[in-house]
Amino acid sequence: MNTMKRFVRTYPQIWTLSYFALYLPWFALLESRNIRDCLILQLPIDRMIPFCEYFVVPYLLWFPYVGAALAYLLLKRPRGEYYRFAGVLFGGMTVCLVLYTFFYTGLNLRPAIDPEKNVFTWLVSRIWAVDTSTNVCPSIHVYATLAVQAALTRSGLEQRHPVIYRASGILAVLIILSTVFLRQHSVLDVICALLLAGVMHRAVYGAFPAYWPSRREPART
């Protein structure tokens, strides 16, 4: 208990992670709606993009990718820098949820697949079983990826750990591509996520050009 108290005193910004107590049930509620009521929103180019089950690997790596970025920026970077990242990430995710609530969109792109073909198709079938092809525009997968990469760029990670930074950039591109190659999202969802990321980045970093100062804030690398 004392260890936990010391941790919270050292990193009081951890309170922001309570956002997931709002996000997860909200998203689950949106996913429970009748898929027949959604507005199909996709582009002709989407059917020209081949389905590729191998992209399930970067698609699933999105979860540790975002988690690792949260941990790094929370534990290793100045407090204000983390707050700005959290503002962009959680603010944009909330905008997505609001849009999903009032603008119920979906896709009709998923092909028939054989789950027993290989481990990759099996993983895709498991994802499709729990994640409906609704609540898609903008893509949270794409939006969060952009928010992470922008924060890592601003943190100066390229100068301190260039190999890790380049690996992060490559993974970010693969994650974004995975959303369309797995037919999880339309190209339109990706474009809207890019636009939202630009707006949120400008709003948060424009309003707080220097990180919020904090007393006794240790220098971290």
Secondary structure as UniProt FT lines:
FT   HELIX           2..10
FT   HELIX           12..19
FT   HELIX           20..31
FT   HELIX           35..37
FT   STRAND          39..40
FT   HELIX           44..48
FT   HELIX           53..55
FT   HELIX           56..76
FT   HELIX           79..102
FT   STRAND          105..106
FT   TURN            115..116
FT   HELIX           119..130
FT   HELIX           140..154
FT   TURN            155..156
FT   HELIX           157..160
FT   HELIX           162..181
FT   TURN            182..183
FT   HELIX           187..207
FT   TURN            215..216
//
